[in-house]
Amino acid sequence: EKAKIAVERKLQQETKENEGLLVKKIKEEAVKKEIRDLYNEAKKDIQGQRYLKAKEAYERLLVLNPQAKEEIKKSIDFCFTNDKIFKEKQRQELERKKQDDQIELAKEFVVERERKDRQEQEKKLLSERAQIEKHLSLGNEYLANKNYLQAGEEFEAVLKLAPAHKKAISRLAKAK
């Protein structure tokens, strides 16, 4: 009976040891899986240019895998450096975009200013044409009424606005 109890105790002890080894192996496998997952996460984050997130994954790896301390520290430094470079590129791109936007606004302003200038010139031309027609019409009336002095003044007014106006030149000659 003592032998039977001893055998049972030995079996229980071996079972506990085996369970302990099994639990240890399961834990080791879980840690290995977590390490693989973190490496993959960091790799994806680097590919996506999310360097700070990758750096955080490497820092968690440092706790789980202290044997790879040097390699992990290099990866952390890589992430930190590339994050700085990435942010600087983003800043430069934003600055370039702001400059492009300012140039576009300036171009729009110039186009609008040119449009308004053309409108002003058209108004001025229409106004000058109206004045020419008014003076020409009055000059013709004065000429028809044989009021030569006033007719001459009206035709001269036309020539001030349009020096090469043929009708005004010929009618001024008739008025004199």
C-alpha positions in Angstrom: 0.0 0.0 0.0 2.9 2.3 0.7 4.3 1.5 -2.7 1.0 2.3 -4.2 0.8 5.7 -2.5 4.4 6.5 -3.5 3.6 5.6 -7.1 0.5 7.8 -7.0 2.5 10.7 -5.5 5.1 10.3 -8.1 2.5 10.3 -10.8 0.9 13.4 -9.3 4.3 15.1 -9.2 5.1 14.2 -12.8 1.6 15.4 -13.9 2.2 18.7 -12.1 5.6 19.0 -13.7 4.2 18.2 -17.1 1.3 20.7 -16.6 3.9 23.3 -15.6 6.0 22.5 -18.7 2.9 22.7 -20.8 1.8 26.0 -19.3 5.3 27.3 -19.7 5.4 26.2 -23.4 2.0 27.7 -24.0 3.1 31.0 -22.5 6.3 30.9 -24.5 4.3 30.3 -27.7 2.0 33.2 -26.8 4.9 35.5 -26.3 6.5 34.4 -29.6 3.2 35.0 -31.4 2.9 38.5 -29.8 6.4 39.3 -30.8 5.7 38.2 -34.4 2.5 40.2 -34.4 4.3 43.3 -33.1 7.0 43.0 -35.7 4.4 42.7 -38.4 2.4 45.7 -37.0 5.6 47.8 -36.9 6.4 46.8 -40.5 3.0 47.8 -41.7 3.2 51.1 -39.8 6.5 51.8 -41.4 5.1 51.0 -44.9 2.2 53.3 -44.1 4.6 56.1 -42.9 3.2 55.9 -39.4 6.6 56.0 -37.8 5.5 57.0 -34.3 3.0 54.1 -34.1 5.8 51.7 -35.4 8.1 53.2 -32.7 5.5 52.3 -30.0 5.3 48.7 -31.3 9.1 48.4 -31.1 9.1 49.8 -27.6 6.6 47.1 -26.6 8.8 44.6 -28.3 11.8 45.7 -26.3 9.9 44.6 -23.1 8.9 41.2 -24.6 12.2 40.5 -26.4 15.1 42.0 -24.5 17.5 39.7 -26.3 17.0 41.7 -29.5 17.6 45.0 -27.6 20.2 46.4 -30.1 18.2 45.5 -33.2 15.0 47.0 -31.7 16.8 50.2 -30.5 18.1 50.7 -34.1 14.5 50.2 -35.4 13.3 52.8 -32.8 15.9 55.3 -33.9 15.0 54.6 -37.6 11.3 55.3 -36.8 12.2 58.5 -34.9 14.4 59.8 -37.7 12.0 59.0 -40.4 9.1 60.6 -38.5 11.1 63.8 -38.4 11.9 63.6 -42.1 8.2 62.7 -42.9 6.9 65.7 -40.9 9.4 68.0 -42.5 8.3 66.9 -46.0 4.7 67.4 -44.9 5.5 70.9 -43.7 7.3 71.7 -46.9 4.4 70.3 -49.0 2.0 72.4 -47.0 4.1 75.5 -47.5 4.4 74.8 -51.2 0.6 74.4 -51.4 0.1 77.7 -49.5 2.4 79.4 -52.1 0.5 77.8 -54.9 -2.7 79.0 -53.4 -1.3 82.5 -53.1 -0.2 82.4 -56.7 -3.6 81.2 -57.8 -5.3 84.0 -55.9 -2.9 86.5 -57.4 -3.7 85.2 -60.9 -7.4 85.4 -60.2 -6.9 89.0 -59.0 -5.0 90.0 -62.1 -7.7 88.4 -64.4 -10.4 90.2 -62.5 -8.5 93.5 -62.6 -7.9 93.1 -66.4 -11.6 92.3 -66.9 -12.6 95.5 -64.9 -10.0 97.5 -66.9 -11.5 96.3 -70.2 -15.0 97.2 -69.0 -13.7 100.7 -68.0 -12.1 101.1 -71.5 -15.3 99.9 -73.2 -17.3 102.4 -71.2 -14.8 105.1 -72.0 -14.9 104.2 -75.7 -18.7 104.2 -75.7 -18.7 107.5 -73.9 -16.2 109.0 -76.4 -18.3 107.7 -79.3 -21.4 109.2 -77.8 -19.6 112.5 -77.3 -18.3 112.4 -80.9 -21.8 111.6 -82.2 -23.3 114.4 -80.1 -20.7 117.0 -81.3 -21.0 115.8 -84.9 -24.8 116.0 -84.8 -24.7 119.5 -83.3 -22.1 120.6 -85.7 -24.3 119.4 -88.6 -27.3 121.3 -87.2 -25.3 124.5 -86.8 -23.9 124.0 -90.3 -27.4 123.5 -91.8 -28.5 126.7 -90.0 -25.4 128.5 -91.3 -24.1 129.1 -87.8 -20.6 128.5 -89.0 -18.7 129.6 -85.8 -20.6 127.2 -83.5 -20.5 124.4 -86.2 -16.7 124.9 -86.3 -16.4 124.6 -82.5 -18.4 121.3 -82.5 -16.3 119.8 -85.3 -13.1 120.8 -83.4 -14.5 119.1 -80.3 -14.9 116.0 -82.4 -11.3 116.3 -83.6 -10.0 116.6 -80.0 -11.5 113.2 -79.3 -10.7 111.6 -82.6 -8.0 113.6 -84.6 -8.4 111.6 -87.8 -12.2 111.7 -88.0 -12.8 112.3 -91.7 -16.4 113.7 -91.5 -15.3 116.2 -88.8 -12.3 117.3 -90.9 -14.4 117.8 -94.1 -17.3 119.6 -92.3 -14.8 121.8 -90.4 -13.5 122.9 -93.8 -17.0 123.7 -94.9 -17.7 125.7 -91.7 -14.6 127.9 -92.3 
